[in-house]
Amino acid sequence: MSLAQDFFSESARLQQAVFTENADNLKAAGQFIAQSIAAGGVLHTFGSGHSQILAAEIERRAGGLVPVSSIHDPADGWPEQIPGYGARLFQRYAYQYAVQAGDVVLVISNSGRNASPIEVAVEARAAGLKVIALTCLRMSRATTSRHPSGKKLYELADLVLDNGGVPGDAAIDAPGFDYKVGPTSTMSGALLLNLLTMETIEQLIKMGQTPPTYVSQNADGGAEHNEALALKYRHRIRRPI
């Protein structure tokens, strides 16, 4: 098979495994978030470096939840190994967007070893937030922490979602080449985040709540629908830069 075919086969296998193996934690995490939103809370997301892509995946999406706000890193992850930087990021963001006890934070880090995501989790817990980690457990357990505490992200979370990847992220052997290729963390991470959104919406409906979701801006009435909901959260969710 070609490398593309190998990657497709591995991707299909991984997607099914991620769905099955995270089912219980997805349901529990959806309950956390639904209870928070029902009480006026917000889901905050953070990812450093490449994980910033996933932090934004469920933010401002048609069919997704309105009260989702990503913690922006203006340095794009370059200082993620430096202790103290992540704590300052969270503290600044919490002040700007009125983070409150009862909110939930979703921290995304494939390795779970760098200082920034660890510190965001620590600061969030100290502020009374529930912490959900999205990480690669196989990789995280095989590495040492780069934070002075010696802790890794999954050890600091109330719930953990495992992206099912391998150490180093790349999952495909390339004959004639010394290194593996085909990273899987973004693909399986995006699946987990959207499954989590579905669980949250389902829980809100079961609670008798109307889920605050975006409608496509291109649908008739979509802009007006979105604007009405955005006004409710205008001081609590980050707007596009």
N, C-alpha and C positions, 0 to 999 in steps of 0.2 A: 504493500500500500504506500501511497505518497504520504509525506508529512502532513499535508492538509487532511487527508483521510484519517490518519492516526489521531490527529488533534480532534477531529469531529467525533470519532468513536469514543475517545477519552472524555470529551466534553459531555456527550450524551450519558455516559455511565456516571459521571460525576454529578450531573444535575439531578438524576434520580436518587443517588446516594445522599446528596445534600438535603433534598426534600424529605426523605424518609428519616434520616438520622437526626434532623433538627426539629422534627414535628412537635415534640413535647415542649421544647424551649421556645419555639415560635409561638405556640399557643399561650404560654405563660407570659412571654414578652408582650404579646398583643393585648393581654389583659392589663398589664402594667400601664401601657400607653393609653389604652381606652379609658381606664379609670382616671388617669391624669387629664386627658383631654376633656372628659365629662366634667371635671372640676375646674376647667379653665386653664389647664396646663398646656405646655408645649413640649414637643420632642426636639431636642437639640442633637445635632450630629457633628462628629469631628473625625477627620482623617488627615494624616500628615503625609506629605509627599504624594505618591501616586494614589493613595487612599482618599485624597481630596475628591477624586472623581466619584467615589462611592458616597462620600458625605453629601454630595449634591444630587445624587441619583433620584432621591425621593423628595426633593425640594422643588416646589413650584411646578408640579407635574399634573397634566390633565388626568383625572381619575385618581389622583393621589390626595393626600391630606394637606390642608392649608396650614395648620399649626406645626410646621416643620421648619427648622432654621439651622443652617450650618455655621459652625464656628470657623470663620475665615482666618487662614494663616497667610499674612501678606508676604512672608518669606518663602512660601511654597515648599515648606518642609526642610529647607537647607539646615536650620539649626535643630532638627528634631532629636539629635543625640545629646544636646547640651542641657544639662539639668537646670531647671528654673524657667526655661523659655515657655514650656507648656503651661505651667502654673500662671504665668503672667498673661498668656493668651486667654485662658479661661476667665481670669479675674477681670480683664478689660471687657470681654464679651458679656460677662454676667452683669456688669454695671450698665453697659449700653442697652441691653435688651431685657432688663428686669427679670433675670433668671430667679426662680423661686423654688423653695422646698415643695416637693410634690411633682415637679417636672421630671422628665426622663432624659438621660443623655445616652446616645449610641456612639461608642468610640470604636473606630475601625483601624486596625493595624494588622497586617498579614503576619509579621514576626512577633508582634506584641512585646518587643524587647526595648524599644527606644523610649527615651525620657518623655517626649512631648505627650504621646497618647496616655502613658502611665500617669503623668501629672494631671492631665485633664480629668481622668477617672478619679484620682485622689481628691482633687479640688471639688469635683461635682458631688462626691459622696459627703464631703465635709459640709457642703451647702444644703444637704438634705435631698439630693436627687437619687433616683434609682439609676444604676449603671448597667447598660447592656454592652457587651463586648462582641465584636465581629472580628474573628481572627483565624489563623491556621494553627490548630492545636498541635499537630505533629511538628511543625516548625518551631513553635514557641517552646514546647517541652524539650526540644533538642538544642536550645540555645541558652545563653546566660543573659541576664538582664543588663542593660546599659544605664540603669537608674541606681542611684546610691542605696535605695531601699533593698535592692536585690529582688524585688518583685517584678513579675510580668503582668501584662494587662489582664489575662484571663483570671489571675488570682485576686484581682481587685473588683471583679464584676459581680453583680447580683445574678445575672444570667449570661451565658456564653452561647453564641452562634458560631459554629465551626464551618469554615468554607471548604473543608475536605481536601485541601491541597497538600502538596508535598514540600519538604524543606527546600528552599530556593525558588519555589513557585513554578518554575518551568517543569513540565511533566512528560515531555516527549523525547525519546532517544533519536538522534539524527545520525544515521550510519555515515562513517567517515568524518565525523565532527566530534570534538572532545567534550562539548558541553550540551546539556539538555536545552530544549527550546519549548516554546508554547506555554506561556504563563496562563494560569487558570483563575487567579484570585478575583479579578474584576468581574469575570463572567459569573462565577458562582456567588460572589458577593452581591451582585446586582439582583440575582434571583432571590437570595435570602431577604434582601431589603424589600422587594416587592411582595414576597410572601408575607413578610411582617406587616406590611401595609394592609394586605387583604385580611389578615387575622385581626388587626386593630379595627378595621371597618366592620367586620362581622360582629365583633364584641360590642361595639357601640350600638349597632342595630339591636342586638339582644338586650341591651340595657335600656332600650326605648329612646335612644338618642339619635338625632339626625347627624350622620357623619359629615363634618365640614370638609368637603372635597372640592377640588378645582374642576371646572368644566373647560373644555377646549376653547381658547380665545376665538377660534375660527367657527365655532358653532353659534347659531343665532341665540342671542341672550347670554352667551358665555362671559363676555367681558363684564356685563352688569352683575351677574351672579358672583363672579370672582371678586369684584370690587367691594361688594357688600360684605363678603366674608373677610377680605383683607383689612377692612376698617376695624373689625373687631380685634384683630391681632396686630395692628399697625405698629405698636410700640414694643412688640415682643418677638417679632420675626425679622430676620435680616433681609433687607431689600437688595436687589441686584446692584452690583457696583458699576 
